[in-house]
Amino acid sequence: MIASQALLESAARAKSEDELWAELAQTLVGLSGADACDLLTRQGEQLVLRASTHSPEYNNRVRISRSVGISGKVFTTSEPVFIASAAEKDSFYARYPGLDDSQTEGLAVIPIPPNLGVCLLRKDTEWPLDNSGQLELIKLIERMSLCAKVYLSGRNAGLDASRVGALSEVSTTIAQSPYIEEILQLLVNLTAQQFNYLVCTVRLLDEQHGELVLRATQAPAKAYARKRAIKLGESIAGRAIAEGKPIVIEDVQADADYIGHDLAVEQGMHSMICVPLTLHGRAVGVLSCYTSEIRAFSSEEIQALETLAKQAAVSIEHAKLQVRTTLMQEMHHRVKNSLQQVAALLRLQLRQAPYKSLDEALNDVLGRILAISAVHDLLSREDLDHVGIRSIAEMLAQHQLQALMKPTHKLNFEVKGDEIRLNMTQATQVALVLNELIQNAVEHGFERTFEGDIHVTVEDNEGEIGLWVSNNGDRLVESFDIVKQSNLGLQIVENLAKGLGGTFLLEQRLGWTVAEVKFSKAGMNLG
């Protein structure tokens, strides 16, 4: 998502097609780790250099045949080429006339879909990329292409084209993307731009919890992006879904049913329209648009937004189907990786001191396997490619209550906080962390105390994720040292926290034993 946002912002800065390619090339350098980027686009039978970060003076001046060099090979076959070192010695390598690219050592040449051109990412040093690294670059160029296509389709619509026509063309273009988050972000950005709205948001329906979850906004205020999920029955957006038609509010600052008056005043929001996103009569979310002044929404404007909302719903469903197809193809890889994680944990467990009983050892293994299983289960029921941390915590807490709780104990679990969504790999790591911390709280926090509370809290503070598992049972010994006295479970948490680029603490706070894991969501992956 970070990469997508950066590319969107680059496209938004461009005031011409030439500026678009130049902005995208510069952004790709920062996102890919390359030292330079060239973008060539198809024009007739030739590829034309549209942007170069190391020789911009040659933009639109260098033209090569589509059958020449690595660029021609990649464009013709639509297959990327990755060269780790000595790129100039490749048999297909061809120099641009008049350009000095002698510093190029590593090279990634990737087609810009669909048949739009070629992207060359250059590295001055060796650039060994494994399959995962290559796939990340391919996805990055796909996202860049999506931004470019939307920008170009908007320009091609012409100044005389209607808003509906321009947005229809944009929606048709983004419907081809498998990236739901990118689709939603493009929709809010372009809708706000086309209609001159102050704020535009998309909330998607979480049927399991009966909530509308904020998934995209172009609002400049960070506070707006952190707005909580809202219940269907308590919101104007929920009313729009229930009635199946747009709801217009003359002034949200004065409306008693509007949630968030303080933010509305702070941001200067006044009139609002909520348009349900429906597909075959089934609501999937709502598009909400706000103006900076009190005004009416014309019938033509409402009709345009309804058209856009219908196209958005189709785009979302199309993207979900594409994601499901991709996940089906990759499922055996995920199962294999999860089994390898289980095997690694078992090997680590074997190297530790002997357990008191076979039951104790098997319960530890069972808990870790169930933590991974919880991710797979939620993945099949939620957004297909992302899982909510709070949902994972709720499932693990429920498992503790049902399966591992001692009959002599009476413990109350409370899970609260933000529903932060992570991809498969990240979610599995966090699930294992939460499993170990919850199990540690049950087993070591209540050895002498038989009644108490265990709280699990999840928080997103502007991209800094915090996880806390707290209990009010037995206190830590005065001389407790996490380095010297940690058990296998805490060692696993320590290693996983480092893998997330974060920190782990276990200490007494105000009478509670608190385990804290913090990490930056931005530092977890490229997208």
Disulfide bonds with the S-S distance in Angstrom:
none
